[in-house]
């Protein structure tokens, strides 16, 4: 999978099934370092600083143990999405009190606020697809996570009302 049609900016090399860290800041530093190693971002420390600052404004937890940390960066040419799994849930100070096990990190160019909001909305909507969040939370390997992403893309979105 080089790119995901419903989640632009998500590449297989940006799926990290075993993030390290016991605190929110440690986990955000770890995923920042891993993204720098893939070449997705230039400066891991700058990214970690932006993500930690964003979390201090308000937790990006969306419920059910999932967070959508996000920020805008200079020198980024397009959307970057990464998925990270915490083997031990981490306290992100989520509104529902649930510790975070899964991160969907969304980065966008600083000069593209509309693109940033579109990416956040798309991932958030996709995570609300029945069964997707549960399957992602049960996935423990990179391949299992990617399988859920692929399956989630193949299923039509059904609106119940």
N, C-alpha and C positions, 0 to 999 in steps of 0.2 A: 504494500500500500504506500504509494508515494504521496498521495493527497486524498483527503476525504471530501467528497462532493458536498455533504451537508455541513461539515465542520472544516471550512477552509483553514489552511495553515497547520493541520495535524498530519504529521509524518510518523511512521513507525519508529524512527530513531528518537522520537521525543516522547516515548512511553517508558516510564520508569516504575517498575513494579515494586521496588524496595527502596523507598526514600529513607534516609537516615535522619535522626534527630528526635528529641523528646519534647521539644517546645515548638511553637509556631515559628519563631524566628529561625531556629535551627533547620527546620524542614524547608522554609523558604530559601535559606542560604544554600541548602543542598540542591534543590531543583534549579536554582540559578546557576550554580557551578556546573551542573550536568548540561544545562542548555548552552553554556559557554563552550563546553567541551565538544558539543555537536556542531558548533559554529553558528547556531541560531542567533546568538547575541555576542557582542564583543566583550562586554565587561560584566562579569558575574557579580561583583560587588555593587556596581551601580544598580543592576537589576534587583538584587536583594534589598538594597536601600529603598528603592521605589515601592517594592511589594510590601515591605514592613511598614513604611509610612502609610500606604493605602489601608492596610489592615488596622492600623491605629485609628484611622478615621471611622472605621466600622467594619465589623467582621463580614467577610465575603461568604460565609457559610450560607447555604441555601436549604439546609435541612437534610435529614437522613444521613448525616455523616459526610456530606459532600460540600466542598468549598470551590468558589470560582475566583481565586486571586487574579487580579488583573491590573495592568497599568499601561501607560503610553510611554514610549521611548523615542528619543532622537536616534538617528542613524539606523532606523529599522525600515526596510523597504516594503514590508507587507505584514499581514497577520501571522502570528506564531502562536500555535496552540500546543500545549503539552499536557500529558496525563501523568500524575504521580500517585502512587499508592503508599500509604504509611502502614507498615506491618503492625504497628501498635498505634491505635488511635491517639490523636494529639488534640489538646485543648486550644481551639482557635477563638474561644470566647463567643461561640455561636449563640444566636438569640434563643434557639431551642435547647441549649445546654448540651447538645450532643457533640462529642468529640469527633474530629475530622479523620476520616480514613482515606478519602479520595480527593485529589485536587485536579481541577481542570484549570490550568494556567492559561490566560489569554493576554497576549501582548500585541500592541498595535503601534503604528507610527504616530509620533506626537502630533503631526499635522493632519491626522485623519480621524477626527472625533466620531464622525458618522460611521465609519468602518468599525471602529471600536464598539460602538453601541450595537451595531448589527451582529457582530461576532458574539457578544455577550448574550444577546437575545436568542440567537440561533442555538447556542450550546444549552442555554437555560431551557428553551422549549424542547430540545431533543431529550434532555435529562428527565423531563416530565412525561415522556412517552411511557405508557404502562410497561413495567417490567425492566426497563433499561437500567435505572438506578440500582435496583436489587441485583441484577446480573453483574453489573460493574463492581458492586461492593463484594460480591462473592468471588470474583476473578482474582487470582493470586499471581499469575504469570503474565509476561508481556503478551504471549500468544492468546491467552484467555481474554485479556483486555481487548486486544485487537479483534478477536472473534465477536465479542459483544458489540464493538463499534461497527463491524461489517454487518452483523445481523440487524442492528438498529437502523442501519441505512436502508436495508432491503425491505423492511416492513413498512407498509403504508401507514401514514398517520391517520388514525381514526378519531374523530371527534365525537365524544359522547355528550349528549346534552339533554 
